[in-house]
Each structure stands twice: as C-alpha cells, then as structure tokens.
Amino acid sequence: MDDKTRKKIEEYAKSMRWTPKDFYWKHAFMVREFALMIQKRVGGDKDIVEVSALLHDIGKSKLLGPKHEEISAKLAKEFLEQVGFDINKIKKIVECIEYKNFKSIEARILRSADSMSLLRDKEGQNWYFKTILKNNNERILKELKKSYSEIEFDFAKKFVEENYKKLVKKYE
C-alpha cells in the first residue's frame, strides 16, 4: 500500500468519531501497531492486517454496541472501493472486520491485536469500563478474561500478561 492510500485510510478512520476526545483514534492506532507487530512474526498480508486494524471499529460511529462489526465492514467496503483499493484485499478486510470467521491469519491477528489494546491502553480501559461496562467489576472481569483468551499467539499473550494479571487482581 502506498503512503497516499494509507493517509486517506487514516483520515477516514479519524473522521469516524465514536468516543469523546481522541480515544477512538488512539485505539485504532494501537490495534494497528499490535497487529503489525504480530504480522511480522506470523505472516499474513500486511495491507489487509493494517487496513483491518484501522477500520475495524468505524461502525461504532453509527452504533456503539453489539453488531457494530457489520456496520464497520459495510462502511469499510464502501470507502475502500471508493478509493480504488484492491478488490481481492477488500473482500479479506471485510471478512476480518466482520469478526465472524477466524480461519484466516489476518482475522486472527486483528482479534488478538484488538484484545491486546484493551489490556494495554489505560485511558481506553477507563473509558470502556465506565461508559460501556458501567464500572461493574463482574462485567469488567468477564471482559478482561474474554479479551485475554482471544489472543491466539503466545508471544503476544506474554506482551500483555503483566497488565492482564494486574487488572484481574484490581477487579476481583
């Protein structure tokens, strides 16, 4: 992917605000960093991994809750077609963002990176735990355990393990 296309995708992701301040963009940026870190170790198409990470939550600008993945996938497909992105890659990006099928390495990378972000981003945790989980310790613990279990790569789990253990201890 060339820098001009990357910039367009970044600007589009930034325009799809779904949180106060810039947490939504920091989250997408962090997911991209984790996804690319994983991709370097395990393979997969770098463009698919990067674009999926940047656009995976854009549907939250329309629906902040379950089923946002379908909206994110639809919006990503429309935007990527509009900017002339490779049609075969668009199909795979949409599959990653839909969060339904984790057979491809790119989809597994995205899910792992998204989960890692929750465990590493203190500002994002505070917002998510307060706004979405209503500071309910039981719900927070369930989400932490779910997120940790969705990280499929041992080296990636090790990267967030200390944070995970501290968070579990805090909310038990």
GUDO-544595 format. One record per residue: residue in three letters; x, y, z of N, C-alpha, C in turn. Coordinates in steps of 0.05 Angstrom, whole numbers, plus 5000, padded with zeros to 4 digits. Atoms other than C-alpha are relative to their C-alpha. Layout:
// GUDO-544595
ALAXYZXYZXYZ
...
END
This chain:
// GUDO-544595
MET501749775000500050005000501850255000
ASP498349765001502850684983499250195022
ASP500449814978503351265032497550174996
LYS502449845006497851664997497449855008
THR502350164993492851105005499849965030
ARG500050034971494950975077499050265014
LYS500849754988493951715093496950044997
LYS502949985004486851705062498549825020
ILE501450194982485051095104500250115029
GLU499749894974487851415167498150235005
GLU501849774997483952055155497149915001
TYR502850104999477551675142499549875028
ALA500350124974478551265206499750225021
LYS500249784981479751915244497450154999
SER502649865003473352215216497649865012
MET502350164990469051655244500149995031
ARG499849964971469051915316497749845014
TRP502050144984465551465367500550035030
THR499549954971468451705433500650305003
PRO499149724995469752375466503050014996
LYS497149955005476652665453501049824977
ASP498950155023481052225410500649715008
PHE499650284992480751545446499649814976
TYR500750185022477551225385502449974980
TRP497850015019483451415341502549875013
LYS497750134986488651215394499649705001
HIS500650285000485150545398500749874973
ALA499450115027485450425323503050004994
PHE497149985005492750655321501449785016
MET498850214983494550185379499549724988
VAL500650255012490949605347501749954975
ARG498350025024494749745282502949925009
GLU497250064991501449745320500249715009
PHE499950284990499949085355499649814977
ALA500550185023497248775291502549984982
LEU497650025017503448955251502349865015
MET498050154984507848705308499649704997
ILE500750285003504248035305500649904972
GLN499750075028504248025229502949954992
LYS497250045005511748095227501049735009
ARG499150264989512447465269498649764987
VAL501550235008506947025240499250004970
GLY500649995029505947265168497250124996
GLY502549885008499647465132500550244983
ASP499749775018498348035084500050255017
LYS499649764984500948675115497850214994
ASP502149805006495949125078497349925012
ILE502650094988489948705100500150045030
VAL499749974971492448705172499850295008
GLU499949724992493849445174497350144995
VAL502649875006487349675140497849905018
SER502150124982483049195180500250125028
ALA499649894974486149465244499050295001
LEU500849725000484950195225497050034998
LEU502849965006477750085203498149825016
HIS501650214988475349535249497750115018
ASP502149904982471149985295498550244989
ILE501349765010468750535248497049995001
GLY502950034997461650265253498950095027
LYS500849904974461550485325499150294999
SER501049735003460451185299497050014994
LYS502850025006453550945279498549845021
LEU501350174980452150415332502149915020
LEU498150074980456050365396499049765016
GLY500950244986454649645416500349764982
PRO499950245016453748945390499050054972
LYS500749985028453148865315501450244985
HIS498649795014457649465301501949894979
GLU498150125019462248985264498949994972
GLU501350015027457248905207500050284987
ILE500049735010456649655200502950094993
SER497249935006464249745204500849874974
ALA499350145025465149225149498750134975
LYS501449875022459949555104501350274994
LEU498849735004462950255114502849974988
ALA497350045010470049995103499949924970
LYS500250095027467949635039499450244981
GLU500849775016464550255011502350204997
PHE497849815001470350705028502449904984
LEU497750115015475750245002499549974970
GLU500750005029472050144936500250284988
GLN499949735010471450894930502850104995
VAL497249915004478951004938501649814981
GLY498750175019480550444889501849795011
PHE498450204988483449944937499649734986
ASP500150265013484849244911497549845009
ILE502650144994478148864907500449745015
ASN499650254986481048204929500850055029
LYS499249934972484148534991497650115015
ILE502449904986477548895006498449775011
LYS501650234991473948225010501249885026
LYS498750124977479047965060499950195024
ILE500249794979478948625100497249985012
VAL502850024990471348575105499749755017
GLU500250254984471847855130501450045027
CYS498649954974476848075184498250175018
ILE501549814984472548655207497349895010
GLU502550114992466148245209500149835026
TYR499650154975469047835267498349755001
LYS501750245000465247205245501749754995
ASN498450235009470646755215502950065006
PHE497249954993477546695245501849794988
LYS498350205013480446195196502550134988
SER497649885013485046695161501950115022
ILE498049894982491446915195499550295006
GLU500549714997489547645184497750055020
ALA502249974981482947565222500849935028
ARG499050074974486447215279501850215011
ILE498249784992491647765281498350245010
LEU501649774992486248305284498749955027
ARG501350054975482447975340502050015023
SER497950004979488847865380500950295006
ALA499049724997491148585369497950175014
ASP502249854988484348875388499849935030
SER500150094972484348465453502550115015
MET497649894987491548685468499650295007
SER500449724995489449405462498450055025
LEU501549974976484249335516501749965025
LEU498450074977489349035563502450205004
ARG497749824998494749565549499450305002
ASP500649725002491150225540498450095024
LYS501349924975489650525608497750214996
GLU502149805006485751125581497649874987
GLY502150155012481650665537498549825019
GLN501350164980480350195594498150165017
ASN501649834982477850755639497450084986
TRP502449925015473051005585498149764996
TYR501650235006470650305566498749895026
PHE501050114975469850055638497850185011
LYS502049814989466050685659497550024982
THR502249945018461850815597498449764991
ILE501350245011460350125570499449795021
LEU500450214980461249655629499050115027
LYS501249874977458550165680501549945026
ASN498250054976464450025728499049755016
ASN500950254987461349345744502349804999
ASN497750174998467048915769499649734987
GLU500650265012463748265747500250014970
ARG500049975029462748515676502850064990
ILE497349935008469748805674501849755000
LEU498450244998472948155697499349814977
LYS500850175022468947765646501250104973
GLU498949895025471248235590503049974999
LEU497150044999478448205613500849714993
LYS499450285005478447445613499449924971
LYS500750055028474947425546502250114981
SER498049875017479947905515502749855001
TYR497550154997485947525543499949744985
SER500350265013483246865517500050024970
GLU500149975029482447155447502750074987
ILE497349955011489847305440501249724993
GLU499350275010492046705398503049934999
PHE497150045004499546795397501450035026
ASP498750014974503846615457501750255005
PHE498349764996508847185447498350255005
ALA501849774996503047685443498749995028
LYS501150034973499947405507502150095020
LYS497949924981506647485542500350305001
PHE499749715002506848205518498050155018
VAL502049874984500448375556499549875027
GLU500550174976500747855612500150155026
GLU499749854975503248315667497650195004
ASN502449824998497748835652497549845007
TYR502450174995492548285650499849915029
LYS500050094972494548005718499450225019
LYS500549774982494548695750497050084998
LEU502849925004487648855721498149795014
VAL501750214987484648185744500150045030
LYS499749964971487448295814498450255009
LYS501449754993484649005815496949975001
TYR502950025002477548795796498849755013
GLU501150244987476948135834498750085027
END
